[in-house]
């Protein structure tokens, strides 16, 4: 039960972040999706791939929701090994945190690229 609740909270948080960002960048047709690391140029100036706004903002949340839903289903139907029963919730929080961190980083890089914000 707690796994389902945590999965839902993480998924909804990611959706809310994407919707709020969509309203901020409504005037943009495409948003950056991938940057190239370079020693001579700042990261925000080296965009190598862009995507339509809706795709760019929904890709990470969609991937996270699929992975977290599979995690929740697995936690309900699979039996953990002896001694690993208490690792389900910390693992879920870790995986959800990685997805949230990746989405926040992506949104900040978009903001920095488009508006030069620090």
C-alpha contacts under 8 A as a table, 3 or more apart, distances in Angstrom:
res1	aa1	res2	aa2	distance
1	X	4	X	5.26
1	X	5	X	6.41
2	X	5	X	5.03
2	X	6	X	6.09
3	X	6	X	5.18
3	X	7	X	6.01
3	X	72	X	6.04
3	X	75	X	7.77
3	X	88	X	7.96
3	X	89	X	6.57
3	X	92	X	7.49
4	X	7	X	5.09
4	X	8	X	6.12
4	X	72	X	6.09
5	X	8	X	5.13
5	X	9	X	6.16
6	X	9	X	5.07
6	X	10	X	6.14
6	X	92	X	7.87
6	X	93	X	7.83
7	X	10	X	5.31
7	X	11	X	6.10
7	X	65	X	7.89
7	X	68	X	6.00
7	X	69	X	7.02
7	X	72	X	7.12
7	X	92	X	7.72
7	X	96	X	7.79
8	X	11	X	5.10
8	X	12	X	5.98
9	X	12	X	5.20
9	X	13	X	6.05
10	X	13	X	5.12
10	X	14	X	6.31
10	X	96	X	6.33
10	X	100	X	7.78
11	X	14	X	5.22
11	X	15	X	6.28
11	X	61	X	6.89
11	X	64	X	7.14
11	X	65	X	5.70
12	X	15	X	4.98
12	X	16	X	6.10
13	X	16	X	5.16
13	X	17	X	6.26
14	X	17	X	5.14
14	X	18	X	6.27
14	X	61	X	5.59
14	X	100	X	6.71
14	X	103	X	7.60
15	X	18	X	5.12
15	X	19	X	6.14
15	X	58	X	7.90
15	X	61	X	6.32
16	X	19	X	5.13
16	X	20	X	6.10
17	X	20	X	5.30
17	X	21	X	6.14
18	X	21	X	5.12
18	X	22	X	6.01
18	X	57	X	5.53
18	X	58	X	6.64
18	X	61	X	7.74
19	X	22	X	4.97
19	X	23	X	6.43
20	X	23	X	5.32
20	X	24	X	6.53
21	X	24	X	5.03
21	X	25	X	6.28
21	X	57	X	7.69
21	X	107	X	7.53
22	X	25	X	5.28
22	X	26	X	5.78
22	X	53	X	7.43
22	X	54	X	7.47
22	X	57	X	7.08
23	X	26	X	5.18
25	X	28	X	5.52
26	X	29	X	7.73
28	X	31	X	6.93
28	X	53	X	6.96
29	X	52	X	5.96
29	X	53	X	5.81
30	X	50	X	6.11
30	X	51	X	5.26
30	X	52	X	4.29
30	X	53	X	4.89
30	X	56	X	7.87
31	X	50	X	5.40
31	X	51	X	5.64
31	X	52	X	6.24
31	X	53	X	5.35
31	X	56	X	6.24
31	X	110	X	6.87
32	X	35	X	7.67
32	X	47	X	6.32
32	X	48	X	7.88
32	X	49	X	6.10
32	X	50	X	4.20
32	X	51	X	6.44
32	X	56	X	7.39
32	X	110	X	6.12
32	X	113	X	7.85
33	X	47	X	7.60
33	X	48	X	7.93
33	X	49	X	5.58
33	X	50	X	5.00
33	X	51	X	6.39
33	X	56	X	6.29
33	X	106	X	7.67
33	X	110	X	7.96
34	X	47	X	5.93
34	X	48	X	5.77
34	X	49	X	5.13
34	X	50	X	6.94
35	X	43	X	6.49
35	X	44	X	7.34
35	X	46	X	5.47
35	X	47	X	4.43
35	X	48	X	5.56
35	X	49	X	7.17
36	X	43	X	6.73
36	X	46	X	5.43
36	X	47	X	6.40
36	X	48	X	6.49
37	X	42	X	7.95
37	X	43	X	6.04
37	X	46	X	7.40
38	X	41	X	5.56
38	X	42	X	6.98
38	X	43	X	7.02
38	X	46	X	7.84
39	X	42	X	7.50
41	X	45	X	6.66
41	X	46	X	7.13
42	X	45	X	5.62
42	X	46	X	7.02
43	X	46	X	5.54
43	X	47	X	7.76
44	X	47	X	6.86
44	X	109	X	6.66
44	X	112	X	6.20
44	X	113	X	4.61
44	X	116	X	7.92
45	X	113	X	6.68
47	X	50	X	7.44
50	X	56	X	7.76
51	X	55	X	6.35
51	X	56	X	5.55
52	X	55	X	5.47
52	X	56	X	6.08
53	X	56	X	5.13
53	X	57	X	6.19
54	X	57	X	5.34
54	X	58	X	6.00
55	X	58	X	5.21
55	X	59	X	5.81
56	X	59	X	5.84
57	X	60	X	7.14
57	X	61	X	7.78
58	X	61	X	5.48
58	X	62	X	5.91
59	X	62	X	5.29
59	X	63	X	6.17
60	X	63	X	5.16
60	X	64	X	6.04
60	X	99	X	7.32
60	X	102	X	7.86
60	X	103	X	6.29
61	X	64	X	5.00
61	X	65	X	6.03
61	X	99	X	7.89
61	X	103	X	7.64
62	X	65	X	5.18
62	X	66	X	6.30
63	X	66	X	5.28
63	X	67	X	6.23
64	X	67	X	5.15
64	X	68	X	5.89
64	X	96	X	7.51
64	X	99	X	6.21
65	X	68	X	5.15
65	X	69	X	5.85
66	X	69	X	5.18
66	X	70	X	6.21
67	X	70	X	5.19
67	X	71	X	6.16
68	X	71	X	4.82
68	X	72	X	6.10
68	X	92	X	7.63
68	X	96	X	7.42
69	X	72	X	5.04
69	X	73	X	6.14
70	X	73	X	5.07
70	X	74	X	5.96
71	X	74	X	5.05
71	X	75	X	6.11
71	X	92	X	7.56
72	X	75	X	5.10
72	X	76	X	6.42
73	X	76	X	5.21
73	X	77	X	6.33
74	X	77	X	5.33
74	X	78	X	5.43
75	X	78	X	5.70
75	X	79	X	7.52
75	X	88	X	7.12
80	X	84	X	5.92
80	X	85	X	5.71
81	X	84	X	5.52
81	X	85	X	7.04
82	X	85	X	6.81
83	X	86	X	7.46
84	X	87	X	5.44
84	X	88	X	7.76
85	X	88	X	6.60
86	X	89	X	7.04
86	X	90	X	7.81
87	X	90	X	5.48
87	X	91	X	5.92
88	X	91	X	5.23
88	X	92	X	6.17
89	X	92	X	5.01
89	X	93	X	6.16
90	X	93	X	5.09
90	X	94	X	6.08
91	X	94	X	5.04
91	X	95	X	6.14
92	X	95	X	5.22
92	X	96	X	5.95
93	X	96	X	5.11
93	X	97	X	5.85
94	X	97	X	5.05
94	X	98	X	6.23
95	X	98	X	5.14
95	X	99	X	6.42
96	X	99	X	5.16
96	X	100	X	6.14
97	X	100	X	5.01
97	X	101	X	5.92
98	X	101	X	5.09
98	X	102	X	6.11
99	X	102	X	5.11
99	X	103	X	6.19
100	X	103	X	5.14
100	X	104	X	6.12
101	X	104	X	5.14
101	X	105	X	6.06
102	X	105	X	5.13
102	X	106	X	6.11
103	X	106	X	5.04
103	X	107	X	6.14
104	X	107	X	5.11
104	X	108	X	6.13
105	X	108	X	5.15
105	X	109	X	6.13
106	X	109	X	5.15
106	X	110	X	6.21
107	X	110	X	5.06
107	X	111	X	6.22
108	X	111	X	5.00
108	X	112	X	6.09
109	X	112	X	5.03
109	X	113	X	5.96
110	X	113	X	5.12
110	X	114	X	6.08
111	X	114	X	5.37
111	X	115	X	5.73
111	X	116	X	7.04
111	X	117	X	6.47
112	X	115	X	5.46
112	X	116	X	4.50
112	X	117	X	4.76
112	X	118	X	6.43
113	X	116	X	5.65
113	X	117	X	7.85
